[in-house]
Amino acid sequence: MGNSSTKLAEKCSLLTKDEVPLVASSFKLVSKNSDRIKEDDLMKFWGSQMDPRLAQYITNFLFGALGSRSSVVEFQKFAELYVYCVRGSVDERISVLLTCLGHSGSESADIAYPLIKEVSVLIDYIGYCF
């Protein structure tokens, strides 16, 4: 895998040296060792392992909102999802959430505050449960 990981890493400067093997191996599994992932392949691979709504949110981020969907996703976009969710700033994480929900950049200013408020309430509730 080292050689293919190196090739993928050359295409994506977002990942650290330690992150490349993890993200590259996930990408290669889903893409069947291709340079691109098709939405159907992603759903077949992850669909049975996660809630259907979560799978839809992830495909919204990777392939775009309905109506402007891409037919494939390349390694760079796949890595963006990982990086933004694992070590992204608050703004990047909010952007991922909004994209997953199907909102475009122009709509994000209108929904960001309600989204933050809703997530805050949920976090408070979860904290209360423990």
N, C-alpha and C positions, 0 to 999 in steps of 0.2 A: 504494500500500500504506500510505502514511502515515496515512490516515484510519482504515483498519481496524486498523492497529497501535495507534493511539491508543485506539480503542474497547476493544481487548483489554487494553491496559495499564491502563485504568481499572478493569478487573475483577480485576487482579492487582498487588498492591503488592510482591511478592517480587522482581520483576525490576528491574534498574537500567535507566536510559534507554538504555544501549548494548546491553543484552541483549534488549530488547523486539523490535526488528526481526528478529533471528535466530530467536528462539523463535516469534514470531508468524507469520513466513513459513513455518516448518516446520509449525506447527499448521494454517495455512490450506491448505497443500498437501495434507496428509493428510485434513483434514476437508472438502475440496472447497469451501472458502469458507463453511463452516457454523460454527455456534457450538459444535458438538460433534463428537467423533470416535466412530465405531462401531468395535468391535473388528475386524470383518471388513475395514473400510476400512484400518485400521492394518496388518493382516496382509498385505493386498494390496499396500500401498505399501512397507512395510519388509521383508516376508517374503522376497523374493528377494534382498535386499541384505545379509542377516545370517544367522548361524547360527540354526536353528530353536529351539534351547534359549534363546539370548539373546532372541529375539523372545518366547518364552513368559515369560521372567522379566520383561521390560518390560511385557507385558500384565498379568502378575500385579500389578505395582505400580500401573499405571494403572487397571485395571478391577476389581481385587480378587481374592482367592483364589477358587478353584473352590468353588462352593456359595453364595457371597455376592457374586457378580460383578455389577457395574453394566453396563447395556447400552451406556452411552456415557460418555465422559470429556470434561470441559470444560477450558477453557484453564488455569484455576487449577491443577488436578492435573497437567496436562501441563508447566506451568512449574515445579512443585515437583520433578519428576524432574530437570529441567535444573539447577535451583538447587542441590539437595541433592548431585547428583553433581559439579558443577563447582566450587562454592565452599562446600559444606556442611561442618559440623563432623564430627569422627570419629563422634560419636553419630548424627548425621543420616545419614551414609553407611552405618553399620551398620544403621540402621533401614531404609534403602532396600534393602540386601542381603537382610535378613530378610524384608521384604515381598515382594521378587522371588522368594524361595525358597518363598513361600506360608505363612510363619509369622505368627501374630497377635502383637499386643503382649504378651499374657500369656506367650507362649512364649519371647520374646526373651531374657529373663534366663537361661534354661537353655541356650540355644544360643550366646549371644554369645561366651563364652570359647572354645569349640571353633572357632567360625568365625574369630575373630581369630587363633587359633593356626594354623589351616589356611592362612589368607591369608598370615600371616607366613612360614610354611614355603615357600609358593609364591613369595613375593617374594625370599626368600633364594636359592631355586633359580634364579630368573630372573637375579638379580644374579650368581650364580656362572657362568651360561652366557655372560655378556658379559665 
